[in-house]
């Protein structure tokens, strides 16, 4: 049936059972259905059987989404916080022509929705890029670091980077190394649900991030919901945090460490551990990244040819996500990674070992198979998270291709990624 309506149009559908008004949604390509999908004003979707439809009236044609502009109020004497937008769900709205979300809202658009920030800070906003987090690259990390440093060196008291959540912990680790000597707060935040949804977590996350960016702190952090409710957020060390759930509001957790601070809905910052206080000083971008690094997850009966593939591709470094204390298949000949590790060592390719267990630390001395791996030059990275080790390897290789110097950098605690004693998580 030809409805003469397009996805995104607001329509009135008359059926044998009644009338429905809503936005016409695109039909899923992989689903064979005889129904029309409609989004009602309450946010819910319904399916209307085509056979029962008597007429369709277009009430309002679809208009391409566009970013709206918001004026920001100045508050004399209050700290300046720069909000840099990079894309992601926090900057997104549903596009009913595609059925997905698009990254379009600037940071300025979000400010008008948070009156609780009134008279607390002065806000500057800038769109640095418009990239969904799954598409982020090391070059984007450098671009973010340079933009943040420029703002801090231009007088901002702190910087907030809005970012997609999927790889936000990679980016927070990257800036932790690039801006490891910062004397002011650099805060990542994002949203699990887009801003046009009633259940969006964007506003509390951004509000808490801005409050923390104005606090007495120096370093790179990631601020997100601390619970499923809209009551508080946690500030996590940028190299100690990981996304642990696909969709929950409190998806981000500190691993092998406690959160740095708790930020209330009202913006009150409660520090939960000792921290570096803000100070005067220029923010300098320390290096860049050599992206030619392999990130290999270890699994039972894996094909050791995976390692040979990366060696043949000329990788400059390898990071293993090993099992438990840092194991790889060792004694069964057809699956052993030892020959490949030896070939990588002979080519002077630095190799690092982390654990896919996440909690706890690797240890090359507990079992003989661990010693087989470590004796061939693999660097055991203590309690460093796998993603952090991957980012750090790229950062280290940009500084030096010498395997010995890379080892020294990987085992040096730069931004809190390595601790002397791992915190035992309580149930």
LUMMAR-884547 format. One record per residue (C-alpha): residue in three letters; y, z, x. Coordinates in steps of 0.2 Angstrom, whole numbers, plus 5000, padded with zeros to 4 digits. Example, Ala and Ser with C-alpha at 12.3 -4.5 7.8 and 13.67 -1.06 7.14 Angstrom:
2
Ala497850395062/Ser499550365068/
***
This chain:
427
Unk500050005000/Unk501749955007/Unk502950105005/Unk504450015012/Unk504750175022/Unk504550215040/Unk504050375049/Unk505550485051/Unk506250435034/Unk506550575021/Unk505650515005/Unk505250564987/Unk503450534983/Unk502850534964/Unk501050554961/Unk499950584946/Unk500050774951/Unk501950794953/Unk503350754965/Unk503450794984/Unk505050774995/Unk504850775014/Unk504950685030/Unk503650545032/Unk502550575047/Unk501650445058/Unk499850425054/Unk498750495069/Unk498050335077/Unk496350415080/Unk496150475062/Unk495550365049/Unk496350425033/Unk496850365015/Unk498250495014/Unk500050495018/Unk500650635029/Unk502250725024/Unk503250865032/Unk504050975019/Unk505651075020/Unk504651235024/Unk503951155040/Unk502151135033/Unk501350965033/Unk500350905018/Unk499250745015/Unk499550644999/Unk498150534993/Unk498750354993/Unk497750324977/Unk498750454967/Unk500450384973/Unk501450304959/Unk503150274969/Unk504050304985/Unk505850324986/Unk506850335003/Unk508150465001/Unk508750455019/Unk508250335033/Unk507750395050/Unk509150415063/Unk508750415081/Unk508950595088/Unk510450625099/Unk511050785108/Unk512450875100/Unk513850955110/Unk514451135109/Unk516051215116/Unk515851365127/Unk516951515125/Unk517751595141/Unk517751785144/Unk518951835158/Unk518151955171/Unk516351925166/Unk515051855178/Unk514751665178/Unk512951605175/Unk512551425177/Unk511151355166/Unk510351205173/Unk509251105161/Unk507851005168/Unk506850955152/Unk505351025143/Unk504951105127/Unk506451225128/Unk507551075128/Unk506550985115/Unk506550945096/Unk505250865085/Unk505450675084/Unk504650625067/Unk504450445072/Unk503250485085/Unk502650655078/Unk502950735095/Unk504450825104/Unk505750745115/Unk506750825129/Unk508550805123/Unk509450965120/Unk510651015134/Unk510851195139/Unk512551195130/Unk511751155114/Unk510751315115/Unk512151425119/Unk512951415102/Unk511351485094/Unk511451645104/Unk512951755098/Unk512151905107/Unk512751835123/Unk514551845117/Unk515751925129/Unk514351965141/Unk514451815153/Unk515351655156/Unk514151505155/Unk514151345164/Unk512951215159/Unk512251055167/Unk510850935164/Unk510050915181/Unk508650805175/Unk507650765159/Unk505750785165/Unk504350855155/Unk503450985167/Unk501850885169/Unk502850745177/Unk503750855189/Unk503650805208/Unk504050895224/Unk505550785225/Unk506150855208/Unk505851035216/Unk507050985230/Unk508350915217/Unk508251085207/Unk508451185223/Unk509951085229/Unk510751095211/Unk510451285211/Unk511151315228/Unk512751215224/Unk513051325209/Unk512851485218/Unk513951425233/Unk515251375220/Unk515451545213/Unk514051575200/Unk513351745200/Unk511651675195/Unk510751525190/Unk509551495175/Unk508351335176/Unk507651285159/Unk505951205162/Unk504351145154/Unk503051285154/Unk501551185160/Unk502051185178/Unk503451305178/Unk502551425190/Unk502351275203/Unk504251255202/Unk504651435203/Unk503451445219/Unk504351295226/Unk506051365225/Unk505451535231/Unk505151445248/Unk506551325248/Unk507851465243/Unk506951615251/Unk508551685258/Unk509551675242/Unk510651825239/Unk510851805220/Unk509651775206/Unk508851615202/Unk507851625185/Unk506651505178/Unk506351505159/Unk505551395146/Unk504851395128/Unk503051375121/Unk503751315105/Unk505251195102/Unk506951255097/Unk506851185079/Unk505351285074/Unk505551455066/Unk504351525078/Unk505251465093/Unk505251585108/Unk506651485116/Unk508151595111/Unk507451765117/Unk506851685133/Unk508451605137/Unk509451755132/Unk508451875143/Unk508451745158/Unk510351735157/Unk510451925156/Unk509351945172/Unk510351805181/Unk511851925179/Unk510852075185/Unk510852165202/Unk509452055209/Unk509151925223/Unk507751805223/Unk506751675212/Unk506051745196/Unk505251675180/Unk505751755164/Unk504751735148/Unk504151835133/Unk503251995137/Unk502352015120/Unk502051905105/Unk503551985096/Unk505351945099/Unk505752115107/Unk505752095126/Unk505351985141/Unk504652015158/Unk505451945175/Unk504051895186/Unk504151855205/Unk504151665207/Unk502651665218/Unk501651795208/Unk501651725191/Unk500451605182/Unk500351525164/Unk498751605157/Unk498751545139/Unk499051365132/Unk500151425117/Unk500451605116/Unk502251675118/Unk501751795131/Unk500751665141/Unk501451705158/Unk500751855168/Unk501051925185/Unk499551915195/Unk499052045209/Unk500752125206/Unk501852205192/Unk503252115184/Unk504952145193/Unk505852195177/Unk505852215158/Unk507352135149/Unk507652195131/Unk508152095116/Unk509852165119/Unk509952115137/Unk509652275145/Unk508752255162/Unk507452395167/Unk506752365185/Unk504952405186/Unk504852405205/Unk505852405221/Unk506852245223/Unk508152155234/Unk509852185227/Unk511152045226/Unk512352025240/Unk513651905247/Unk513051755257/Unk512851565257/Unk511251495248/Unk510451365259/Unk508951255255/Unk507651285268/Unk506651125270/Unk505751005259/Unk503950955255/Unk502650845262/Unk501750795246/Unk500250725255/Unk499150875252/Unk497450885243/Unk497051025231/Unk495151045229/Unk494351155216/Unk492651215222/Unk491151205210/Unk489251215210/Unk488351055216/Unk489950965220/Unk489950805229/Unk490550835247/Unk491150655247/Unk492650725238/Unk493250795255/Unk492850635264/Unk493850535251/Unk495450645255/Unk495150635274/Unk494950445273/Unk496650445263/Unk497450525277/Unk497950685269/Unk499050805280/Unk498350965273/Unk496951035261/Unk497051185250/Unk495351245243/Unk495151345227/Unk493551425232/Unk492351545222/Unk492651735223/Unk493051785240/Unk493251605246/Unk491551525246/Unk491151345246/Unk489351255245/Unk488651295262/Unk486851295265/Unk486151155253/Unk486351005264/Unk486650875250/Unk488050985243/Unk488751075259/Unk490651055263/Unk490351115281/Unk490250945288/Unk491750885279/Unk492751035285/Unk492251005302/Unk492850825301/Unk494450885294/Unk494651015308/Unk494250885321/Unk495650775314/Unk496850935315/Unk497050935296/Unk497651115291/Unk496451195278/Unk496851345267/Unk495651445256/Unk496151535239/Unk495151605225/Unk494951535208/Unk494651715202/Unk496551735203/Unk496451925203/Unk495952005220/Unk495951925237/Unk494951815248/Unk494051885263/Unk493151785277/Unk492151925284/Unk491051995270/Unk489651865270/Unk488951755283/Unk489351595273/Unk491151645272/Unk491151665291/Unk490351485292/Unk491951425283/Unk493251525292/Unk492551495309/Unk492951315307/Unk494751345305/Unk495051365287/Unk496451485284/Unk496051625271/Unk497651655261/Unk497351845257/Unk497951865238/Unk499051705237/Unk498851615221/Unk498051445222/Unk499551345215/Unk500651445227/Unk499651405242/Unk499651225237/Unk501551225236/Unk501751325252/Unk500551205262/Unk501751065257/Unk503251165262/Unk502451215279/Unk501851035283/Unk503650985281/Unk504151105295/Unk502751055306/Unk501150955307/Unk500451065321/Unk498951155314/Unk499251315323/Unk501051325317/Unk500551285299/Unk499251425301/Unk500651545306/Unk501751495292/Unk500351505279/Unk499951685284/Unk501751745285/Unk502451825269/Unk503951725265/Unk504351765247/Unk503151905242/Unk501651785240/Unk500551895251/Unk500352085249/Unk499552205261/Unk498652285246/Unk498152205230/Unk498652295214/Unk497152325203/Unk497452265185/Unk497152395172/Unk496252355156/
***
